[in-house]
């Protein structure tokens, strides 16, 4: 299928129709956007896969309680606990907004904002986990993802698909790790998962895709470097060029926050057009909104179970009591655990 045919197929009309999709035509004429069909499928299908896994037994209250039972309490650090609690409250605020969109709003006007709100629910929950883990207070989203990797992901303190990660972006190492995680599962993001096995395959596929995306970013920087230009080559096929690239790729991990940030960026800067332009996908997007809410709630609940184990003894209960007395937004006891 030619790219123009794919374009019109995705927006829901015959590509030979007299109806013009001028905005998409202009995008293809003046930029290099992703194939619309895959941009739409990957956006919707990754969240559907995550939602299926969040409905698994691993996210039951009993299973999460057991999962974090061995996590030791951190040395008392009131400042870190305060930073943790502030992030939890911001997490709850974004959860409230996302829940309102999911339950009460028509999806098309809010879909882009919902994805961004979903991301900030994840981001604040993860920031709280980092504060509870090491007391760190990263200043950027990239630094938060890096610290979450070392404090949470590689320590095995994230449940299910949220724990998927790569410690390097060196191509041969990424390929080997993705194969290990797949265990023969070849399910791709071009289809919607219907069970946990498919959902796991879709999540590994999104991890692999994010690794490729991050690799390309690093390679662009390497190509622009003086050291690369001095080699007088145009690619990374030579040993010296590959070594120069891999020295940087080896320092770049990928985890759930990396994926969430990429997902937010796609919605914020480009791919949301494929959710709200052309064909009316209201029914599908209602499910998508519900999946966003489910995944955000599951990540937040997981994060709270971890944080409650790490902060000063009794501090979590006092924090929840304070919210009960003073919060002007809903206090999600199902998420907070108390």
ChimeraX attribute file (.defattr): number of C-alpha atoms within 10 A of each C-alpha:
attribute: neighborCount
match mode: 1-to-1
recipient: residues
	/A:1	7
	/A:2	6
	/A:3	11
	/A:4	13
	/A:5	12
	/A:6	16
	/A:7	22
	/A:8	23
	/A:9	18
	/A:10	20
	/A:11	22
	/A:12	13
	/A:13	16
	/A:14	14
	/A:15	17
	/A:16	10
	/A:17	9
	/A:18	8
	/A:19	10
	/A:20	13
	/A:21	16
	/A:22	9
	/A:23	11
	/A:24	20
	/A:25	13
	/A:26	10
	/A:27	11
	/A:28	16
	/A:29	10
	/A:30	9
	/A:31	8
	/A:32	8
	/A:33	13
	/A:34	12
	/A:35	16
	/A:36	21
	/A:37	16
	/A:38	17
	/A:39	22
	/A:40	18
	/A:41	16
	/A:42	22
	/A:43	21
	/A:44	23
	/A:45	24
	/A:46	25
	/A:47	25
	/A:48	26
	/A:49	26
	/A:50	25
	/A:51	24
	/A:52	20
	/A:53	24
	/A:54	24
	/A:55	14
	/A:56	11
	/A:57	11
	/A:58	15
	/A:59	19
	/A:60	15
	/A:61	16
	/A:62	10
	/A:63	13
	/A:64	17
	/A:65	16
	/A:66	12
	/A:67	19
	/A:68	19
	/A:69	12
	/A:70	9
	/A:71	14
	/A:72	12
	/A:73	16
	/A:74	17
	/A:75	11
	/A:76	12
	/A:77	14
	/A:78	13
	/A:79	11
	/A:80	21
	/A:81	24
	/A:82	18
	/A:83	19
	/A:84	27
	/A:85	23
	/A:86	14
	/A:87	21
	/A:88	24
	/A:89	19
	/A:90	17
	/A:91	26
	/A:92	22
	/A:93	21
	/A:94	22
	/A:95	25
	/A:96	20
	/A:97	17
	/A:98	27
	/A:99	22
	/A:100	13
	/A:101	22
	/A:102	24
	/A:103	13
	/A:104	8
	/A:105	15
	/A:106	15
	/A:107	23
	/A:108	15
	/A:109	11
	/A:110	15
	/A:111	22
	/A:112	21
	/A:113	17
	/A:114	25
	/A:115	25
	/A:116	21
	/A:117	25
	/A:118	27
	/A:119	23
	/A:120	21
	/A:121	28
	/A:122	26
	/A:123	22
	/A:124	24
	/A:125	27
	/A:126	29
	/A:127	27
	/A:128	32
	/A:129	31
	/A:130	27
	/A:131	27
	/A:132	29
	/A:133	27
	/A:134	18
	/A:135	21
	/A:136	19
	/A:137	16
	/A:138	16
	/A:139	8
	/A:140	9
	/A:141	14
	/A:142	13
	/A:143	12
	/A:144	20
	/A:145	27
	/A:146	20
	/A:147	21
	/A:148	29
	/A:149	26
	/A:150	16
	/A:151	19
	/A:152	21
	/A:153	24
	/A:154	16
	/A:155	11
	/A:156	14
	/A:157	21
	/A:158	21
	/A:159	20
	/A:160	15
	/A:161	20
	/A:162	21
	/A:163	17
	/A:164	20
	/A:165	24
	/A:166	22
	/A:167	19
	/A:168	20
	/A:169	25
	/A:170	22
	/A:171	15
	/A:172	9
	/A:173	14
	/A:174	18
	/A:175	13
	/A:176	11
	/A:177	16
	/A:178	18
	/A:179	15
	/A:180	11
	/A:181	15
	/A:182	18
	/A:183	9
	/A:184	9
	/A:185	16
	/A:186	14
	/A:187	19
	/A:188	20
	/A:189	25
	/A:190	16
	/A:191	15
	/A:192	19
	/A:193	24
	/A:194	11
	/A:195	11
	/A:196	17
	/A:197	15
	/A:198	20
	/A:199	26
	/A:200	26
	/A:201	22
	/A:202	29
	/A:203	26
	/A:204	24
	/A:205	22
	/A:206	19
	/A:207	23
	/A:208	22
	/A:209	15
	/A:210	20
	/A:211	27
	/A:212	15
	/A:213	13
	/A:214	19
	/A:215	20
	/A:216	13
	/A:217	12
	/A:218	17
	/A:219	18
	/A:220	11
	/A:221	12
	/A:222	20
	/A:223	18
	/A:224	10
	/A:225	11
	/A:226	9
	/A:227	12
	/A:228	20
	/A:229	13
	/A:230	8
	/A:231	11
	/A:232	9
	/A:233	13
	/A:234	11
	/A:235	11
	/A:236	17
	/A:237	10
	/A:238	11
	/A:239	9
	/A:240	13
	/A:241	20
	/A:242	14
	/A:243	14
	/A:244	16
	/A:245	22
	/A:246	21
	/A:247	12
	/A:248	17
	/A:249	22
	/A:250	14
	/A:251	11
	/A:252	18
	/A:253	19
	/A:254	22
	/A:255	24
	/A:256	23
	/A:257	23
	/A:258	22
	/A:259	22
	/A:260	20
	/A:261	18
	/A:262	16
	/A:263	20
	/A:264	21
	/A:265	16
	/A:266	18
	/A:267	21
	/A:268	15
	/A:269	10
	/A:270	12
	/A:271	21
	/A:272	20
	/A:273	19
	/A:274	22
	/A:275	25
	/A:276	19
	/A:277	16
	/A:278	17
	/A:279	14
	/A:280	13
	/A:281	15
	/A:282	14
	/A:283	10
	/A:284	12
	/A:285	19
	/A:286	18
	/A:287	16
	/A:288	23
	/A:289	26
	/A:290	19
	/A:291	23
	/A:292	24
	/A:293	27
	/A:294	24
	/A:295	24
	/A:296	27
	/A:297	25
	/A:298	23
	/A:299	21
	/A:300	26
	/A:301	23
	/A:302	28
	/A:303	26
	/A:304	23
	/A:305	21
	/A:306	26
	/A:307	29
	/A:308	21
	/A:309	20
	/A:310	24
	/A:311	25
	/A:312	18
	/A:313	13
	/A:314	9
	/A:315	16
	/A:316	21
	/A:317	14
	/A:318	11
	/A:319	15
	/A:320	19
	/A:321	14
	/A:322	11
	/A:323	16
	/A:324	15
	/A:325	9
	/A:326	10
	/A:327	13
	/A:328	9
	/A:329	14
	/A:330	12
	/A:331	19
	/A:332	17
	/A:333	11
	/A:334	10
	/A:335	18
	/A:336	21
	/A:337	16
	/A:338	12
